[in-house]
Amino acid sequence: MWVYIVRRLLLSIPILLGIVAITFLLFCFIAPDPAVAYAGKQKTPEQLAAIRHQLGTDQPKWEQFVNILTFQFPLSLRYRESVWTLFRLKAPVSLAIQAPAFFIELALQMAIALFVAWKRATFWDYGITFISVLGISVPALSLYLAAQWIFGGWLQWFPVAGWSPGFFYALHYAVLPILVSVIVGLGGGVRFYRTIALEEINADYVRTAHAKGVSQSEVLFTHVLRNLMIPVVTQTIVTLPLLFTGAVLLERLFQIPGFGNLLVDAIHSQDQPVVMFITYSTSVIYLVMLIVTDILYTLVDPRVSLQ
Amino acid sequence: MTEFSDQIILPEQGQSAGVAVSLESPRSLGGEAWRRIVRKPATFICLIVVAAYVCVSLLTFTPIFDKRIEEPLSADKSYAPPALHHTWPDGTTTLAPACWFGLDFEGRSVFWRVLYGTRTALLITVFASAISLSIGAALGLLAGYFGGWIDDLITWLFSTVSSIPWLLMVIALAWVIQNNQSLNAGAAPSRLEVIFGGTTSIILALGFTDWVGLCRLIRGEVLRLRDLDFVVAARAIGLGHGRILFRHILPNTFHLVIITFSLGAVSYVQVEVILAFLGLGVTSKPSWGRMIDDSKLELLRGVWWEVTAATVAIFILCLALNILGDALRDALDPKLHGAR
């Protein structure tokens, strides 16, 4: 087991270097001079040099490469703060929206997918599958706008947008975004888990269980659900880092001061350190989660050999 | 030498042995898939819908749209709700399709601008797919066929790219490319830039990030095909690597390319909306994402028609493509036949 974990970690070193290389290529070679992009063309050479010094783009290229690798990012141009401070401030807000949305969504997706798989090839199956396809065909932005308009503007059940610190105040603002992001994610998830559940339902062990006289619901909830957990684990852990990043559109539209909103701000204000930091840090967390997934995979599924 | 395989199954041999052989040529996988799609009403309608979108988008390259998408129709050059009829400046009132979907914030026809949006969707889908599919197919073929260090290198490359969340990478790349373009702005746009109308950053960002899925699929398929009899036979009779790859292996992986294309088109159209919202999208020509972005703040004040028109346009296209993509996957990937 430990040998496997160590080998898996060693194998991910080249990938980590690859991520650094891509980030480096993108922001230090392909991107134009960030100082000019930030300050505009009308700045004096001295001012530009000062910004370049702050950004560290006057350092040799190899030093910049090492800086990215070791997470040493320059201060944000717009906020004059360390990117880590920004991360500490923004990540909990994103999490407050994304974590509840994630768990509600997952539970609903699984429940609906199991129900549909149970009622396969009936009116329910076709109906729900068709609604899922309808759901994934609408652009997410339009659904957000529609929800904002209907629940915030027309029915006035929730505030249209905004945020405020403190649990109960935040809850007041968070309900609508959570609700909307659950709705947006539902269609794709139901389709995905339905396919997997159908594969499981056609498996031999299910037929055996039925032959033994196990009841329909017991087959579904003890036999099938357990085996369904394997693809669920592999599918969902990978999406966990995106909880920190938050949904970019959602946070912007509902004016939630989270990580996704920070990215949009940084894009608009040409704040290169922040864009670079978000791209790199999310990728690294993503990579870590991929490794965790692989290790967990071997733990949940005894059939997977560690070789 | 290449006729070698044909000689074995010559019809005369079968007949001389007294076995009845049907002279009707067997249906190819592609032909079978086509028949399945055309015969089923739902998928046939989807096919027609997609064809209609393509036709409209081809029409946008003719001059008939140029005046209609820019001309202000309302007197105060601002929003007007959908109306069947329009009163022209000379006092006559006629049935005007231009006003059916309302007018946008500069009093321009939403109807014509929605139709023009197909052009952006087509450009992005066709060119981004062309880039990503050719990169994905080429790398997947090389990795699967040659193995060894080539496989290691390509596996490393796609593992790395797939370790970066896709949307984030698209946003970052589009941002970087657009920054480059805006700093070089000022020079007169070339003919090519006029045709692409500001979609180049989206096309490049999507094309260079979305090849991973296909590459992985094709690599896996080639690994399987590589040791099958027909490839071994081709190698045995001395065919070169290029001929084996392009004549014998590539056609057998082509269903993966088609499935990836049809499902990729959906995500490209949707990503265009996100990029437009972030200010990274098309700036010079009407696009659906830009229309939604333009009027998103006006929605609470009751201007619903522009968002709705663009959303419905995206919705119908994506729905048709989703259903077609699923049908294609069912028809072309025999492994999935039993699943449904």
Interface residues (C-beta under 8 A of the other chain):
Chain A: P14 I15 G18 I19 A21 I22 L26 F27 I30 A31 P32 V36 A37 V133 L134 I136 S137 V138 P139 A140 L141 S142 L145 Q148 W149 G152 G153 V160 T195 L198 E199 N202 P241 L242 T245 V248 L249 R252 L253 L263 V264 I267 H268 Q270 V275 I278 T279 T282 S283 Y286 L287 L290
Chain B: W156 L157 S159 T160 V161 S163 I164 P165 L167 L168 M169 I171 A172 L173 W175 V176 I177 N179 N180 L183 V266 V269 Q270 V273 I274 F277 L278 G279 L280 I292 K296 L299 L300 W304 V307 A310 T311 I314 F315 C318 L319 N322 I323 D326 G338 A339
